[in-house]
Amino acid sequence: MTEAMINIKIEKLDEGGYLATSDTLQGLIAQGRTIAETIEIAQDVAKKLIESYVEHGDPLPFDIKEKKSFKITTAVPVSVNA
């Protein structure tokens, strides 16, 4: 099994929770109460979308390359009582 790295964008919703979308994999939309939950749901949605592409014989909208190593740079929310 090969892993693909798919870029997602996570934004905080005004009504609470977070929303993840992807320019790499159209149709990927995931919503969760926390960032971690949103990422977990986004991974599941991405897997199901990719399985659907494969099942229907459609080409993937990106190249899957063998993941040798990767580096992630991100920002994380931290609660501060000031």
Residue, then its C-alpha position, 0 to 999 in steps of 0.5 A: m500500500t502506498e501513502a499519498m500526502i494530500n494538502i488540506k486547509i483547516e479553518k475555524l468556523d464562527e459557529g464553532g468547530y473546524l472545517a477541512t477542505s483540499d485543493t488537491l482532492q476536490g470533494l474533500i470536506a470534513q468538519g469536526r469539533t477539534i483540529a485533531e478530529t477534523i484531520e482524522i475525518a479528513q483522512d477518512v474522507a480522502k481514503k473513501l474518495i480515492e477508493s471511489y476513483v480506483e473502483h470506477g477506473d478514474p485517474l486520480p487528480f494527483d500523482i501518488k509517489e512513494k513517501k520516503s520522508f516528509k516534513i510538515t510545518t504548521a501552526v497549532p493553537v495554544s490556550v494562554n491565560a493572560 
